[in-house]
């Protein structure tokens, strides 16, 4: 399935509600605001998500499966050690 949330939480919520019973998890949901809006429902539903975000805000959330490094890791990698 491929849905366009238009990067808008108000659009993403009904899309999630309509698709949640047909999937076991969601992948590549983009945008911190979208994840913040969907997370209460995802917790209630026991839904896992692999978001397309790099913020550290959700690192310890049991419903979030990280897909890669968080922003501080990118910053640390950019520091030149001499």
N, C-alpha and C positions, 0 to 999 in steps of 0.2 A: 504494500500500500504506500502511496505517496500523497501526502496532503500538504497544502500551503497555508500556513498560519498567518501569512502576511506579516510576520514578525509582530503580531498583535495578540496579547493575552485574551482579549474578548473573542477573538476568532479561534484561538487554539483550544479553549475550554470545550466548546461544543464539538469540535473535531475529535478531541480526546474521548469525550463521552460517547460519541457515536462509534468509535473504533475499539474501545477498550475490551469489549467482550469477544472480539475476533482475533486477538493477538495475545502472546504470552509476555511480550516486553516491547518497549519502544527504543528506537535507535536514531541518533542524529537529530534530536529535537534541538533547534537552534535558539539561543537567546536566554540570558539569565532571567529576564522578566517572564518569559514563557514558562521556564522551569519553576520559578517561584509561584506562578499562578496555578500550575498543574500539580505541584507536589502534594498539597493536602488531599486531593482526590486520589493521587497515585498511592499515597500512604494508606488511605482507607481501603483501596482496592488490592493492596499488596503487589503493585505493579513495579517492575524494574524498568529503569531507563538508562540508556547510554547517551548522555547529552553531548551536543556539539558545542561545549563551552569549556573554558579554561580557568574559571574562577575557583578560588579555594573555598567558597561559601558552602559547598555541598560535599566536601571531602569525606566527612564522617557520617553522612546520611546513608542508612542501609538500603534505600531504594535507588541510589545513584551508583552506577558502575562507571568509574572514570575511564576515559578513552585515551588519555595522554597526560602530559605534564600540565601543571597549573601555572598561572602567570608568574609567581615568584621564582619558579624553576627557570623559566625563560630569562628572567632578569638576571639571575645568578649566573646563567650560562654566558651572558653577554659581558660579564665583568672580566677585564683583562688582568690576569695575575702575572706579575713580572718577577 
